[in-house]
Amino acid sequence: MIPVEEKEKMQKRALKNFPSDPMMRDLHFIRELIFALKKKEEEKTYTELGAIARDEFHLLA
């Protein structure tokens, strides 16, 4: 799991990059989540990381 503080930083960066486009903001945030998870979970596939990122995204929402 990614710490809440780190996820909040990711969300702020996404908001800064895409202030008027909520869909792009969410996609950018999820992409950052997957990259952060890949660093921690090196042996996981991107399909598995996507499922973890989806759970992380819904926990923050």
PyMOL Python script that loads the backbone (N, CA, C, O; Angstrom):
from pymol import cmd

cmd.read_pdbstr("""\
ATOM      1  N   MET A   1       0.846  -1.183   0.000  1.00  0.00           N
ATOM      2  CA  MET A   1       0.000   0.000   0.000  1.00  0.00           C
ATOM      3  C   MET A   1       0.889   1.244   0.000  1.00  0.00           C
ATOM      4  O   MET A   1       1.981   1.266   0.568  1.00  0.00           O
ATOM      5  N   ILE A   2       0.380   2.251  -0.649  1.00  0.00           N
ATOM      6  CA  ILE A   2       1.068   3.543  -0.718  1.00  0.00           C
ATOM      7  C   ILE A   2       0.554   4.405   0.436  1.00  0.00           C
ATOM      8  O   ILE A   2      -0.655   4.467   0.657  1.00  0.00           O
ATOM      9  N   PRO A   3       1.440   5.070   1.171  1.00  0.00           N
ATOM     10  CA  PRO A   3       0.983   5.929   2.269  1.00  0.00           C
ATOM     11  C   PRO A   3       0.059   7.053   1.776  1.00  0.00           C
ATOM     12  O   PRO A   3       0.213   7.562   0.666  1.00  0.00           O
ATOM     13  N   VAL A   4      -0.883   7.418   2.611  1.00  0.00           N
ATOM     14  CA  VAL A   4      -1.870   8.439   2.247  1.00  0.00           C
ATOM     15  C   VAL A   4      -1.184   9.753   1.874  1.00  0.00           C
ATOM     16  O   VAL A   4      -1.613  10.427   0.938  1.00  0.00           O
ATOM     17  N   GLU A   5      -0.128  10.123   2.594  1.00  0.00           N
ATOM     18  CA  GLU A   5       0.580  11.369   2.311  1.00  0.00           C
ATOM     19  C   GLU A   5       1.147  11.372   0.896  1.00  0.00           C
ATOM     20  O   GLU A   5       1.089  12.382   0.196  1.00  0.00           O
ATOM     21  N   GLU A   6       1.695  10.236   0.484  1.00  0.00           N
ATOM     22  CA  GLU A   6       2.259  10.129  -0.863  1.00  0.00           C
ATOM     23  C   GLU A   6       1.151  10.218  -1.918  1.00  0.00           C
ATOM     24  O   GLU A   6       1.327  10.849  -2.959  1.00  0.00           O
ATOM     25  N   LYS A   7       0.008   9.580  -1.638  1.00  0.00           N
ATOM     26  CA  LYS A   7      -1.113   9.651  -2.579  1.00  0.00           C
ATOM     27  C   LYS A   7      -1.646  11.074  -2.684  1.00  0.00           C
ATOM     28  O   LYS A   7      -2.034  11.514  -3.766  1.00  0.00           O
ATOM     29  N   GLU A   8      -1.666  11.792  -1.572  1.00  0.00           N
ATOM     30  CA  GLU A   8      -2.128  13.181  -1.604  1.00  0.00           C
ATOM     31  C   GLU A   8      -1.197  14.047  -2.445  1.00  0.00           C
ATOM     32  O   GLU A   8      -1.658  14.932  -3.165  1.00  0.00           O
ATOM     33  N   LYS A   9       0.111  13.800  -2.362  1.00  0.00           N
ATOM     34  CA  LYS A   9       1.069  14.534  -3.200  1.00  0.00           C
ATOM     35  C   LYS A   9       0.829  14.234  -4.673  1.00  0.00           C
ATOM     36  O   LYS A   9       0.877  15.129  -5.516  1.00  0.00           O
ATOM     37  N   MET A  10       0.567  12.953  -4.976  1.00  0.00           N
ATOM     38  CA  MET A  10       0.291  12.567  -6.362  1.00  0.00           C
ATOM     39  C   MET A  10      -0.964  13.272  -6.867  1.00  0.00           C
ATOM     40  O   MET A  10      -1.000  13.752  -8.000  1.00  0.00           O
ATOM     41  N   GLN A  11      -1.989  13.333  -6.024  1.00  0.00           N
ATOM     42  CA  GLN A  11      -3.228  13.993  -6.408  1.00  0.00           C
ATOM     43  C   GLN A  11      -3.006  15.475  -6.646  1.00  0.00           C
ATOM     44  O   GLN A  11      -3.565  16.035  -7.589  1.00  0.00           O
ATOM     45  N   LYS A  12      -2.210  16.118  -5.820  1.00  0.00           N
ATOM     46  CA  LYS A  12      -1.927  17.541  -6.003  1.00  0.00           C
ATOM     47  C   LYS A  12      -1.192  17.794  -7.310  1.00  0.00           C
ATOM     48  O   LYS A  12      -1.480  18.768  -8.005  1.00  0.00           O
ATOM     49  N   ARG A  13      -0.237  16.920  -7.653  1.00  0.00           N
ATOM     50  CA  ARG A  13       0.476  17.065  -8.931  1.00  0.00           C
ATOM     51  C   ARG A  13      -0.476  16.887 -10.096  1.00  0.00           C
ATOM     52  O   ARG A  13      -0.404  17.622 -11.081  1.00  0.00           O
ATOM     53  N   ALA A  14      -1.371  15.908  -9.987  1.00  0.00           N
ATOM     54  CA  ALA A  14      -2.342  15.683 -11.060  1.00  0.00           C
ATOM     55  C   ALA A  14      -3.284  16.880 -11.198  1.00  0.00           C
ATOM     56  O   ALA A  14      -3.619  17.281 -12.313  1.00  0.00           O
ATOM     57  N   LEU A  15      -3.705  17.442 -10.086  1.00  0.00           N
ATOM     58  CA  LEU A  15      -4.580  18.618 -10.116  1.00  0.00           C
ATOM     59  C   LEU A  15      -3.866  19.808 -10.749  1.00  0.00           C
ATOM     60  O   LEU A  15      -4.467  20.572 -11.504  1.00  0.00           O
ATOM     61  N   LYS A  16      -2.574  19.959 -10.433  1.00  0.00           N
ATOM     62  CA  LYS A  16      -1.795  21.062 -11.004  1.00  0.00           C
ATOM     63  C   LYS A  16      -1.655  20.888 -12.516  1.00  0.00           C
ATOM     64  O   LYS A  16      -1.763  21.861 -13.263  1.00  0.00           O
ATOM     65  N   ASN A  17      -1.417  19.664 -12.969  1.00  0.00           N
ATOM     66  CA  ASN A  17      -1.219  19.399 -14.401  1.00  0.00           C
ATOM     67  C   ASN A  17      -2.509  19.422 -15.203  1.00  0.00           C
ATOM     68  O   ASN A  17      -2.492  19.763 -16.386  1.00  0.00           O
ATOM     69  N   PHE A  18      -3.622  19.065 -14.583  1.00  0.00           N
ATOM     70  CA  PHE A  18      -4.904  18.978 -15.296  1.00  0.00           C
ATOM     71  C   PHE A  18      -6.017  19.625 -14.470  1.00  0.00           C
ATOM     72  O   PHE A  18      -6.921  18.928 -14.011  1.00  0.00           O
ATOM     73  N   PRO A  19      -5.967  20.949 -14.273  1.00  0.00           N
ATOM     74  CA  PRO A  19      -6.941  21.602 -13.385  1.00  0.00           C
ATOM     75  C   PRO A  19      -8.383  21.564 -13.891  1.00  0.00           C
ATOM     76  O   PRO A  19      -9.319  21.576 -13.092  1.00  0.00           O
ATOM     77  N   SER A  20      -8.566  21.520 -15.207  1.00  0.00           N
ATOM     78  CA  SER A  20      -9.932  21.602 -15.723  1.00  0.00           C
ATOM     79  C   SER A  20     -10.426  20.303 -16.351  1.00  0.00           C
ATOM     80  O   SER A  20     -11.492  20.284 -16.965  1.00  0.00           O
ATOM     81  N   ASP A  21      -9.673  19.224 -16.208  1.00  0.00           N
ATOM     82  CA  ASP A  21     -10.057  17.957 -16.851  1.00  0.00           C
ATOM     83  C   ASP A  21     -10.014  16.817 -15.830  1.00  0.00           C
ATOM     84  O   ASP A  21      -8.962  16.212 -15.623  1.00  0.00           O
ATOM     85  N   PRO A  22     -11.143  16.523 -15.195  1.00  0.00           N
ATOM     86  CA  PRO A  22     -11.156  15.486 -14.149  1.00  0.00           C
ATOM     87  C   PRO A  22     -10.771  14.091 -14.654  1.00  0.00           C
ATOM     88  O   PRO A  22     -10.158  13.320 -13.916  1.00  0.00           O
ATOM     89  N   MET A  23     -11.120  13.761 -15.897  1.00  0.00           N
ATOM     90  CA  MET A  23     -10.783  12.437 -16.407  1.00  0.00           C
ATOM     91  C   MET A  23      -9.261  12.295 -16.569  1.00  0.00           C
ATOM     92  O   MET A  23      -8.691  11.280 -16.169  1.00  0.00           O
ATOM     93  N   MET A  24      -8.612  13.293 -17.146  1.00  0.00           N
ATOM     94  CA  MET A  24      -7.163  13.243 -17.306  1.00  0.00           C
ATOM     95  C   MET A  24      -6.466  13.283 -15.946  1.00  0.00           C
ATOM     96  O   MET A  24      -5.426  12.652 -15.758  1.00  0.00           O
ATOM     97  N   ARG A  25      -7.034  14.016 -15.017  1.00  0.00           N
ATOM     98  CA  ARG A  25      -6.476  14.093 -13.659  1.00  0.00           C
ATOM     99  C   ARG A  25      -6.496  12.716 -13.014  1.00  0.00           C
ATOM    100  O   ARG A  25      -5.504  12.303 -12.412  1.00  0.00           O
ATOM    101  N   ASP A  26      -7.608  12.001 -13.129  1.00  0.00           N
ATOM    102  CA  ASP A  26      -7.706  10.650 -12.563  1.00  0.00           C
ATOM    103  C   ASP A  26      -6.749   9.684 -13.252  1.00  0.00           C
ATOM    104  O   ASP A  26      -6.098   8.873 -12.593  1.00  0.00           O
ATOM    105  N   LEU A  27      -6.665   9.771 -14.580  1.00  0.00           N
ATOM    106  CA  LEU A  27      -5.757   8.888 -15.320  1.00  0.00           C
ATOM    107  C   LEU A  27      -4.300   9.133 -14.928  1.00  0.00           C
ATOM    108  O   LEU A  27      -3.534   8.186 -14.747  1.00  0.00           O
ATOM    109  N   HIS A  28      -3.926  10.390 -14.799  1.00  0.00           N
ATOM    110  CA  HIS A  28      -2.562  10.729 -14.400  1.00  0.00           C
ATOM    111  C   HIS A  28      -2.276  10.216 -12.982  1.00  0.00           C
ATOM    112  O   HIS A  28      -1.202   9.677 -12.716  1.00  0.00           O
ATOM    113  N   PHE A  29      -3.228  10.385 -12.094  1.00  0.00           N
ATOM    114  CA  PHE A  29      -3.071   9.911 -10.723  1.00  0.00           C
ATOM    115  C   PHE A  29      -2.911   8.390 -10.684  1.00  0.00           C
ATOM    116  O   PHE A  29      -2.039   7.875  -9.985  1.00  0.00           O
ATOM    117  N   ILE A  30      -3.739   7.682 -11.425  1.00  0.00           N
ATOM    118  CA  ILE A  30      -3.656   6.214 -11.453  1.00  0.00           C
ATOM    119  C   ILE A  30      -2.320   5.769 -12.049  1.00  0.00           C
ATOM    120  O   ILE A  30      -1.717   4.808 -11.573  1.00  0.00           O
ATOM    121  N   ARG A  31      -1.859   6.464 -13.087  1.00  0.00           N
ATOM    122  CA  ARG A  31      -0.569   6.146 -13.686  1.00  0.00           C
ATOM    123  C   ARG A  31       0.553   6.310 -12.651  1.00  0.00           C
ATOM    124  O   ARG A  31       1.437   5.458 -12.552  1.00  0.00           O
ATOM    125  N   GLU A  32       0.517   7.387 -11.893  1.00  0.00           N
ATOM    126  CA  GLU A  32       1.522   7.591 -10.850  1.00  0.00           C
ATOM    127  C   GLU A  32       1.430   6.513  -9.769  1.00  0.00           C
ATOM    128  O   GLU A  32       2.449   6.049  -9.258  1.00  0.00           O
ATOM    129  N   LEU A  33       0.204   6.121  -9.426  1.00  0.00           N
ATOM    130  CA  LEU A  33       0.031   5.033  -8.449  1.00  0.00           C
ATOM    131  C   LEU A  33       0.687   3.747  -8.934  1.00  0.00           C
ATOM    132  O   LEU A  33       1.388   3.074  -8.177  1.00  0.00           O
ATOM    133  N   ILE A  34       0.456   3.411 -10.195  1.00  0.00           N
ATOM    134  CA  ILE A  34       1.011   2.176 -10.752  1.00  0.00           C
ATOM    135  C   ILE A  34       2.536   2.227 -10.745  1.00  0.00           C
ATOM    136  O   ILE A  34       3.182   1.236 -10.402  1.00  0.00           O
ATOM    137  N   PHE A  35       3.124   3.372 -11.119  1.00  0.00           N
ATOM    138  CA  PHE A  35       4.581   3.487 -11.103  1.00  0.00           C
ATOM    139  C   PHE A  35       5.131   3.360  -9.686  1.00  0.00           C
ATOM    140  O   PHE A  35       6.157   2.712  -9.481  1.00  0.00           O
ATOM    141  N   ALA A  36       4.465   3.967  -8.707  1.00  0.00           N
ATOM    142  CA  ALA A  36       4.904   3.856  -7.309  1.00  0.00           C
ATOM    143  C   ALA A  36       4.786   2.415  -6.822  1.00  0.00           C
ATOM    144  O   ALA A  36       5.660   1.920  -6.111  1.00  0.00           O
ATOM    145  N   LEU A  37       3.710   1.751  -7.204  1.00  0.00           N
ATOM    146  CA  LEU A  37       3.532   0.353  -6.810  1.00  0.00           C
ATOM    147  C   LEU A  37       4.585  -0.541  -7.471  1.00  0.00           C
ATOM    148  O   LEU A  37       5.070  -1.491  -6.856  1.00  0.00           O
ATOM    149  N   LYS A  38       4.932  -0.238  -8.709  1.00  0.00           N
ATOM    150  CA  LYS A  38       5.930  -1.039  -9.425  1.00  0.00           C
ATOM    151  C   LYS A  38       7.278  -0.993  -8.693  1.00  0.00           C
ATOM    152  O   LYS A  38       8.000  -1.989  -8.656  1.00  0.00           O
ATOM    153  N   LYS A  39       7.609   0.159  -8.114  1.00  0.00           N
ATOM    154  CA  LYS A  39       8.865   0.271  -7.364  1.00  0.00           C
ATOM    155  C   LYS A  39       8.843  -0.611  -6.124  1.00  0.00           C
ATOM    156  O   LYS A  39       9.870  -1.171  -5.739  1.00  0.00           O
ATOM    157  N   LYS A  40       7.670  -0.737  -5.493  1.00  0.00           N
ATOM    158  CA  LYS A  40       7.548  -1.520  -4.265  1.00  0.00           C
ATOM    159  C   LYS A  40       7.285  -3.000  -4.543  1.00  0.00           C
ATOM    160  O   LYS A  40       7.718  -3.865  -3.780  1.00  0.00           O
ATOM    161  N   GLU A  41       6.590  -3.284  -5.611  1.00  0.00           N
ATOM    162  CA  GLU A  41       6.152  -4.652  -5.935  1.00  0.00           C
ATOM    163  C   GLU A  41       6.764  -5.069  -7.272  1.00  0.00           C
ATOM    164  O   GLU A  41       6.034  -5.290  -8.239  1.00  0.00           O
ATOM    165  N   GLU A  42       8.074  -5.178  -7.338  1.00  0.00           N
ATOM    166  CA  GLU A  42       8.767  -5.400  -8.603  1.00  0.00           C
ATOM    167  C   GLU A  42       8.374  -6.695  -9.315  1.00  0.00           C
ATOM    168  O   GLU A  42       8.449  -6.773 -10.541  1.00  0.00           O
ATOM    169  N   GLU A  43       7.964  -7.693  -8.572  1.00  0.00           N
ATOM    170  CA  GLU A  43       7.658  -8.987  -9.199  1.00  0.00           C
ATOM    171  C   GLU A  43       6.233  -9.070  -9.752  1.00  0.00           C
ATOM    172  O   GLU A  43       5.889 -10.046 -10.419  1.00  0.00           O
ATOM    173  N   LYS A  44       5.416  -8.078  -9.490  1.00  0.00           N
ATOM    174  CA  LYS A  44       4.019  -8.101  -9.952  1.00  0.00           C
ATOM    175  C   LYS A  44       3.924  -7.694 -11.420  1.00  0.00           C
ATOM    176  O   LYS A  44       4.735  -6.911 -11.914  1.00  0.00           O
ATOM    177  N   THR A  45       2.917  -8.241 -12.110  1.00  0.00           N
ATOM    178  CA  THR A  45       2.653  -7.832 -13.491  1.00  0.00           C
ATOM    179  C   THR A  45       1.855  -6.528 -13.485  1.00  0.00           C
ATOM    180  O   THR A  45       1.311  -6.129 -12.455  1.00  0.00           O
ATOM    181  N   TYR A  46       1.791  -5.875 -14.634  1.00  0.00           N
ATOM    182  CA  TYR A  46       1.028  -4.642 -14.710  1.00  0.00           C
ATOM    183  C   TYR A  46      -0.469  -4.884 -14.517  1.00  0.00           C
ATOM    184  O   TYR A  46      -1.185  -3.993 -14.060  1.00  0.00           O
ATOM    185  N   THR A  47      -0.939  -6.067 -14.855  1.00  0.00           N
ATOM    186  CA  THR A  47      -2.343  -6.404 -14.606  1.00  0.00           C
ATOM    187  C   THR A  47      -2.613  -6.457 -13.109  1.00  0.00           C
ATOM    188  O   THR A  47      -3.616  -5.927 -12.631  1.00  0.00           O
ATOM    189  N   GLU A  48      -1.718  -7.096 -12.378  1.00  0.00           N
ATOM    190  CA  GLU A  48      -1.851  -7.153 -10.918  1.00  0.00           C
ATOM    191  C   GLU A  48      -1.711  -5.771 -10.294  1.00  0.00           C
ATOM    192  O   GLU A  48      -2.451  -5.419  -9.376  1.00  0.00           O
ATOM    193  N   LEU A  49      -0.760  -4.991 -10.796  1.00  0.00           N
ATOM    194  CA  LEU A  49      -0.568  -3.632 -10.285  1.00  0.00           C
ATOM    195  C   LEU A  49      -1.797  -2.763 -10.564  1.00  0.00           C
ATOM    196  O   LEU A  49      -2.166  -1.924  -9.742  1.00  0.00           O
ATOM    197  N   GLY A  50      -2.426  -2.963 -11.717  1.00  0.00           N
ATOM    198  CA  GLY A  50      -3.640  -2.219 -12.045  1.00  0.00           C
ATOM    199  C   GLY A  50      -4.755  -2.508 -11.054  1.00  0.00           C
ATOM    200  O   GLY A  50      -5.483  -1.601 -10.649  1.00  0.00           O
ATOM    201  N   ALA A  51      -4.890  -3.761 -10.665  1.00  0.00           N
ATOM    202  CA  ALA A  51      -5.922  -4.129  -9.687  1.00  0.00           C
ATOM    203  C   ALA A  51      -5.623  -3.501  -8.321  1.00  0.00           C
ATOM    204  O   ALA A  51      -6.534  -3.029  -7.641  1.00  0.00           O
ATOM    205  N   ILE A  52      -4.355  -3.496  -7.927  1.00  0.00           N
ATOM    206  CA  ILE A  52      -3.973  -2.872  -6.653  1.00  0.00           C
ATOM    207  C   ILE A  52      -4.221  -1.370  -6.724  1.00  0.00           C
ATOM    208  O   ILE A  52      -4.758  -0.781  -5.785  1.00  0.00           O
ATOM    209  N   ALA A  53      -3.830  -0.749  -7.838  1.00  0.00           N
ATOM    210  CA  ALA A  53      -4.026   0.700  -8.010  1.00  0.00           C
ATOM    211  C   ALA A  53      -5.508   1.055  -7.967  1.00  0.00           C
ATOM    212  O   ALA A  53      -5.885   2.085  -7.409  1.00  0.00           O
ATOM    213  N   ARG A  54      -6.348   0.209  -8.551  1.00  0.00           N
ATOM    214  CA  ARG A  54      -7.795   0.456  -8.521  1.00  0.00           C
ATOM    215  C   ARG A  54      -8.299   0.470  -7.084  1.00  0.00           C
ATOM    216  O   ARG A  54      -9.092   1.334  -6.711  1.00  0.00           O
ATOM    217  N   ASP A  55      -7.843  -0.478  -6.280  1.00  0.00           N
ATOM    218  CA  ASP A  55      -8.239  -0.505  -4.870  1.00  0.00           C
ATOM    219  C   ASP A  55      -7.724   0.727  -4.126  1.00  0.00           C
ATOM    220  O   ASP A  55      -8.451   1.318  -3.327  1.00  0.00           O
ATOM    221  N   GLU A  56      -6.481   1.114  -4.384  1.00  0.00           N
ATOM    222  CA  GLU A  56      -5.895   2.296  -3.742  1.00  0.00           C
ATOM    223  C   GLU A  56      -6.668   3.560  -4.144  1.00  0.00           C
ATOM    224  O   GLU A  56      -6.926   4.430  -3.313  1.00  0.00           O
ATOM    225  N   PHE A  57      -7.029   3.646  -5.409  1.00  0.00           N
ATOM    226  CA  PHE A  57      -7.752   4.812  -5.924  1.00  0.00           C
ATOM    227  C   PHE A  57      -9.112   4.926  -5.238  1.00  0.00           C
ATOM    228  O   PHE A  57      -9.514   6.019  -4.840  1.00  0.00           O
ATOM    229  N   HIS A  58      -9.820   3.811  -5.099  1.00  0.00           N
ATOM    230  CA  HIS A  58     -11.136   3.844  -4.462  1.00  0.00           C
ATOM    231  C   HIS A  58     -11.041   4.112  -2.967  1.00  0.00           C
ATOM    232  O   HIS A  58     -11.965   4.687  -2.391  1.00  0.00           O
ATOM    233  N   LEU A  59      -9.964   3.716  -2.333  1.00  0.00           N
ATOM    234  CA  LEU A  59      -9.793   4.007  -0.900  1.00  0.00           C
ATOM    235  C   LEU A  59      -9.611   5.493  -0.664  1.00  0.00           C
ATOM    236  O   LEU A  59     -10.041   6.016   0.363  1.00  0.00           O
ATOM    237  N   LEU A  60      -8.974   6.181  -1.609  1.00  0.00           N
ATOM    238  CA  LEU A  60      -8.723   7.616  -1.457  1.00  0.00           C
ATOM    239  C   LEU A  60      -9.944   8.444  -1.837  1.00  0.00           C
ATOM    240  O   LEU A  60     -10.150   9.530  -1.296  1.00  0.00           O
ATOM    241  N   ALA A  61     -10.738   7.948  -2.745  1.00  0.00           N
ATOM    242  CA  ALA A  61     -11.896   8.713  -3.237  1.00  0.00           C
ATOM    243  C   ALA A  61     -12.978   8.890  -2.210  1.00  0.00           C
ATOM    244  O   ALA A  61     -14.002   9.512  -2.493  1.00  0.00           O
TER     245      ALA A  61
END
""", "prot")
cmd.dss("prot")
cmd.show_as("cartoon", "prot")
cmd.util.cbc("prot")
cmd.orient("prot")
